[in-house]
Amino acid sequence: MSQALHGGRLSDAEREFGLARDQFIDFSSNLNVFAPSISAVEWESWATQIARYPETDSEALRHRVAAFYRVGVEHVLPTSGATEGLYLAARLFAGCKVAIIEPGFSDYSRSFDAVACERRHVTLPRALWFEPIEKWAHFLEPFDVVVIGNPNNPTGSFQRKAGFIRLFGKRWQRPKSWVIDEAFLEFVEDAENETLLPVVEEFPSLLIVRSLTKSWRIPGLRLGFLVTAGSIDRLRRMQPPWTVNGLAEAWSETFLVNERRAELALSLEALRIEKRRLAKQLNEVPGIRCHCGAANFLLVELSSGLLEAQTLYKELGQRGLLVRVCDSFRGMAPGRFVRLAVRTSTENDRLVRELSVLCEQKMRRIA
């Protein structure tokens, strides 16, 4: 199965491994498995939304998003997932020299491929993946636009708000616009104090992309938003009507309310606790090294040359466990990295058991 773009490809997994969809545990897609659930009563109450048009401009949703995420409503644009936000943002920068920080999410590059710009990959050396951005900011000097995920996918590395603000205020040879993808920001400890949402008015060249699909576990509803103070009117004119569907709007009426805030926070804390437990277990598996980043996934490095990522992916897949091979991420050594989403303790324990057996067998057999 090709994993060139995204995880979560269950239909492909069914064909490749001959198992039914419900037999897989999907560690390849990064969702909050502890997120507040949608009840059958709520689904039934939303059924009428299918037979009517949603708002053309998502005005009510815009106000709900602004209130829940504590940002000025005039700076918010709801989108069909964070991905639509990326593609809209790219259209702002036709003719610009754009830096895509790598390794990174594939749609950063794909979104800018669709516009007439000078796109360049700034591929960080392995030694700089987890370093503060100020240590490698000199690579960004020649560019007009910088695109980066924070936390980054797939490494999980995280840049502090204070470091970004220092860079925003720096006197560059070329003034910079910043497209910062905070799709995984809610998984960060002290996320409310680390997000850049509160400083958009201070830095009009900053554009933030956010996703609700990961933290709330609603990838099928496709819901995200853009925030910027500098070009929001242009972005609204670029966006077609009805990109956010009626079910997503109905979901927001029920979940993007203060009464749900504590429930979401508890789910995110539960996930962080489980992530630390899983990382500790993985670091006891022979032949691998686990990088416990800031997001809801773990980057696993195959430190032994006796192990190979694609082989592990296939053998785990045959056992109904899907993991994300990182070969398609630019700048990552082929065959050396897999990405694992954090799931429930029972599911994570099963993954660790199967992975331990496979790693031990391969190292013993070759030795």
C-alpha positions in Angstrom: 0.0 0.0 0.0 1.4 3.4 -1.0 1.7 5.8 1.9 2.9 8.7 -0.1 0.5 11.3 1.3 -1.5 10.4 4.3 -2.3 7.7 6.9 -5.7 6.4 7.7 -6.2 4.6 4.4 -8.4 1.7 5.6 -9.8 0.8 2.2 -6.3 0.3 0.9 -5.4 -1.7 3.9 -8.4 -4.0 3.4 -7.2 -4.8 -0.1 -3.5 -5.2 0.8 -3.9 -7.4 3.9 -7.2 -9.1 3.3 -8.8 -8.1 6.6 -12.1 -6.3 7.2 -11.9 -2.7 8.1 -13.1 -3.3 11.7 -10.3 -5.7 12.2 -7.6 -3.0 12.0 -6.3 -0.7 14.8 -5.2 2.4 13.0 -2.0 3.8 14.4 -1.4 5.7 11.2 -3.9 8.5 11.7 -3.4 10.9 14.6 -6.7 11.4 16.3 -7.7 12.0 20.0 -9.2 8.6 20.8 -10.4 10.1 24.2 -12.3 12.9 22.6 -15.9 13.7 23.6 -18.2 11.3 21.7 -21.2 12.0 19.6 -24.4 10.3 20.9 -27.0 8.6 18.7 -29.5 11.2 19.8 -27.3 14.0 18.6 -26.7 12.3 15.2 -30.5 11.8 14.8 -31.1 15.5 15.7 -28.7 16.6 12.9 -30.3 14.4 10.2 -32.4 17.3 8.9 -29.2 19.3 8.0 -28.6 16.9 5.1 -31.8 18.2 3.3 -30.9 21.9 3.5 -28.0 24.1 2.4 -25.5 25.2 5.1 -24.7 28.9 5.5 -22.8 30.2 2.4 -20.3 32.0 4.6 -20.4 30.0 7.8 -21.1 33.2 9.7 -22.6 31.5 12.9 -19.8 29.0 12.9 -17.2 31.7 12.6 -18.6 33.3 15.8 -18.6 30.0 17.6 -15.0 29.2 16.6 -13.9 32.7 17.7 -15.6 32.4 21.1 -14.3 28.9 21.8 -10.7 29.6 20.8 -10.7 33.2 22.2 -9.7 35.1 19.1 -11.3 38.1 17.4 -14.2 37.0 15.2 -13.0 39.5 12.5 -9.8 37.4 12.0 -11.4 34.0 11.6 -12.3 32.0 8.5 -13.9 28.5 9.0 -12.6 25.9 6.5 -13.2 22.4 5.4 -10.4 21.0 7.6 -6.9 22.5 8.0 -6.1 21.3 4.5 -8.4 23.7 2.8 -6.9 26.4 4.9 -3.4 25.5 3.6 -4.5 25.7 0.0 -6.3 29.0 0.5 -3.2 30.4 2.2 -1.0 29.3 -0.7 -3.0 31.4 -3.1 -2.1 34.6 -1.2 1.6 34.2 -2.1 1.7 34.0 -5.9 5.1 35.3 -7.1 6.8 34.9 -3.7 9.8 32.9 -2.7 8.4 30.3 -0.3 10.3 28.1 2.2 8.7 24.7 3.1 10.4 23.4 6.3 11.2 19.7 6.0 10.6 17.1 7.2 7.0 18.2 7.2 3.4 17.5 6.2 3.2 16.7 2.5 0.3 19.1 1.8 2.5 22.1 2.6 4.4 21.5 -0.6 1.4 20.3 -2.6 -0.6 23.4 -1.7 2.1 25.7 -3.0 2.6 23.5 -6.1 -0.8 24.7 -7.2 0.3 28.4 -7.4 2.8 30.3 -9.4 5.5 30.8 -6.8 9.2 29.9 -6.2 8.8 27.1 -3.8 11.9 25.7 -2.1 12.3 22.9 0.5 14.4 23.8 3.5 15.4 20.4 4.7 16.8 20.5 8.2 19.7 18.2 9.1 18.8 15.4 11.5 20.7 17.1 14.3 18.4 20.2 14.1 15.0 18.5 14.0 14.4 19.1 17.7 16.3 22.3 18.1 14.8 25.8 18.7 14.0 27.6 15.4 16.4 30.4 16.3 19.3 28.0 15.9 18.5 27.4 12.2 16.6 30.6 11.3 19.6 31.7 9.1 18.3 29.2 6.5 15.2 31.3 6.2 16.9 34.6 5.2 16.4 34.4 1.4 12.6 33.7 1.6 9.4 35.9 1.6 7.2 33.2 3.1 7.9 30.5 5.7 5.6 27.5 6.1 6.0 25.3 9.2 4.0 22.9 11.3 4.0 23.5 15.1 4.0 20.9 16.5 5.7 19.4 13.4 4.4 16.3 11.7 6.1 13.7 11.6 8.8 14.5 14.2 6.5 16.0 16.9 9.1 18.8 17.5 7.7 22.0 19.0 8.7 25.6 18.8 7.9 27.9 21.8 5.7 30.9 21.3 8.4 33.2 22.6 10.9 32.0 20.0 8.5 32.8 17.2 7.7 36.2 18.5 11.4 37.1 18.6 11.7 36.0 15.0 8.6 38.0 14.0 10.2 41.1 15.4 13.6 40.5 13.8 14.9 42.8 11.1 15.2 40.5 8.1 16.8 41.4 4.8 13.5 40.3 3.2 10.3 40.9 5.2 8.7 37.6 6.1 5.1 36.2 6.0 4.5 33.1 8.2 2.1 30.3 7.6 2.1 28.3 10.8 0.1 25.1 11.0 -1.1 24.6 14.6 -3.2 21.5 13.7 -1.6 19.6 16.6 -1.3 22.5 19.0 -4.1 21.4 21.4 -2.0 18.3 22.3 0.8 20.5 23.7 1.2 21.0 27.5 -0.1 24.5 28.3 -1.5 24.9 24.8 -3.5 28.0 25.6 -0.3 29.9 26.5 1.7 28.5 23.6 -0.7 29.2 20.7 0.0 32.2 18.5 -3.7 33.0 18.1 -3.5 35.9 20.6 -0.8 37.8 18.7 -2.3 37.9 15.2 -3.2 41.5 15.5 0.3 42.4 16.6 1.8 40.6 13.6 -0.4 41.0 10.4 2.0 38.9 8.3 1.2 35.9 10.4 -1.4 33.3 9.2 -2.4 30.4 11.4 -4.0 27.2 10.2 -6.0 25.2 12.8 -7.7 21.8 12.7 -10.6 20.6 14.8 -10.6 17.1 13.3 -7.7 15.8 15.3 -8.4 17.1 18.9 -12.1 16.5 18.6 -11.8 13.3 16.5 -14.1 14.3 13.6 -12.0 13.8 10.5 -15.0 12.8 8.4 -16.7 16.1 9.2 -13.8 18.2 7.8 -13.6 21.2 10.0 -10.8 23.7 10.6 -10.2 27.4 10.5 -7.7 30.1 9.4 -6.8 33.1 11.6 -5.0 36.2 10.4 -5.3 40.0 10.8 -3.6 40.9 7.5 -5.4 39.3 4.6 -8.6 37.8 5.9 -10.8 39.7 3.5 -8.9 38.3 0.5 -9.1 34.8 1.9 -12.9 35.1 2.3 -13.2 36.2 -1.4 -11.1 33.2 -2.5 -13.2 30.6 -0.7 -16.1 29.1 -2.5 -19.5 29.1 -0.7 -20.6 26.0 1.3 -17.2 24.6 1.9 -18.2 23.7 5.5 -21.1 21.2 5.4 -24.3 21.3 7.4 -23.3 18.4 9.7 -20.1 20.1 10.7 -22.1 23.3 11.5 -24.6 21.2 13.6 -21.7 19.5 15.4 -20.2 22.9 16.3 -23.5 24.1 17.8 -23.3 21.1 20.3 -19.6 20.9 20.9 -18.0 24.4 20.5 -19.6 25.6 23.7 -18.1 26.4 27.1 -19.9 23.4 28.7 -17.7 21.1 26.6 -14.4 22.9 27.3 -13.5 20.9 30.4 -14.5 17.6 28.7 -12.1 18.3 25.9 -9.3 19.3 28.3 -9.7 16.1 30.3 -9.5 14.0 27.1 -6.3 15.8 26.0 -4.7 15.2 29.4 -5.6 11.6 29.4 -4.0 11.2 26.0 -0.8 13.0 27.2 -0.6 10.6 30.2 -1.0 7.6 27.9 1.6 8.9 25.5 4.2 9.1 28.2 3.4 5.5 29.2 3.6 4.3 25.6 6.9 6.1 25.0 8.4 4.4 28.0 7.3 1.0 26.8 8.6 1.5 23.3 12.0 2.6 24.5 12.3 -0.9 26.1 11.8 -2.6 22.7 15.1 -3.8 21.3 16.4 -2.0 18.2 14.3 1.1 18.3 14.4 4.6 19.8 11.2 6.5 20.5 11.1 10.3 20.2 8.4 11.6 22.5 7.4 14.9 20.9 4.7 17.4 21.7 1.8 16.0 19.5 -0.4 13.0 19.9 1.9 10.6 18.0 5.4 9.2 18.5 8.2 9.1 16.0 10.0 5.8 16.3 13.5 5.5 14.9 14.8 2.1 14.0 18.2 2.3 15.5 19.3 -1.2 14.6 20.3 -1.8 11.0 18.6 -5.2 11.3 15.2 -3.6 11.2 13.5 -2.0 8.2 10.3 0.2 8.3 8.5 -1.2 5.3 8.9 -4.7 6.6 7.6 -3.9 10.0 4.7 -2.1 8.4 3.7 -5.2 6.4 4.1 -7.6 9.2 2.2 -5.5 11.7 -0.5 -4.9 9.0 -0.9 -8.6 8.6 -1.7 -8.6 12.3 -4.3 -5.8 11.9 -2.0 -3.0 13.2 -1.5 -0.1 10.8 1.5 2.2 11.3 2.8 5.1 9.2 6.1 4.5 7.4 7.9 7.9 7.1 9.8 7.2 3.9 7.6 9.8 2.0 8.6 12.6 4.3 11.4 14.6 2.7 14.7 14.5 4.6 14.0 11.3 6.5 16.3 8.3 5.9 14.4 5.6 4.0 13.5 2.6 6.0 14.5 4.1 9.4 11.3 5.8 10.8 7.7 5.0 11.5 5.1 7.2 13.2 2.7 5.8 15.7 -0.5 7.5 16.9 -1.3 7.2 20.6 -4.4 5.2 21.2 -6.1 3.5 24.2 -3.9 1.6 26.7 -5.3 -1.8 25.6 -4.5 -1.0 21.9 -1.1 0.5 22.7 -0.2 -2.6 24.8 -1.1 -4.8 21.9 1.1 -2.8 19.5 4.0 -2.9 21.9 3.7 -6.7 22.3 3.6 -7.4 18.6 6.4 -4.9 17.9 8.6 -6.4 20.6 8.1 -9.9 19.2 8.9 -8.9 15.6 12.0 -6.9 16.6 13.3 -9.6 18.8 12.7 -12.3 16.1 14.5 -10.3 13.4 17.5 -9.4 15.5 17.9 -12.9 16.8 17.4 -14.5 13.4 19.9 -12.4 11.7 22.4 -12.6 14.6 
